[in-house]
Amino acid sequence: MPIDRNELRRVMGHFATGVTVITTMNKDGQMLGLTANAFSSVSLDPPLCLISVDKKAESYGSFEESRVFTVNILASDQEALSRKFAVSGGNKFEGVAYRIGANGAPILNGALAYIECKLYAAYDGGDHTIYLGEVQQAEITESKPLLFFRGGYREIGD
């Protein structure tokens, strides 16, 4: 018998993760983004990372439409930005400082790092789709990461 959904969520919440905002655009060029902690490095050759996107997310169809995305790894002072991109509806980019990257997806100012990708493969993952992205460009800044653990935001100590 499979584990209860709420129990699985509670147990998985004990795995500390970084926090990202994944950005892309739709076929009309509208910028879209969502907060996610389902992100991982996959391969160095070729350079691949993965994201997992809920099939009910407002931006879901845009990943295959645009075939590009950018992973913005959030810094410790960007909790409000994470919360903004975690809700459905509205213009999430209103009042947010960003620039358009080489792949056409937004790069959020102040992020700890960003990783620009083109879609490499997609796999069904139950109520999510797992997207592999081939890394085209990446850059880091010097700051502390925003973390998520046991249902709350955290910061790493020195």
ABEGO torsion letter per residue (X at the ends): XBBBAAAAAAAAAABBBBBBBBBBBBAAGBBBBBBBABBBBABAOBBBBBBBBBAABAAAAAAAAAGBBBBBBBBAAAAAAAAAAABBEEBAABGBBBBBBAAGBBBBBGBABBBBBBBABBBBBEABBBBBBBBABBBBBBBBBBBBBGGBBBBBBX
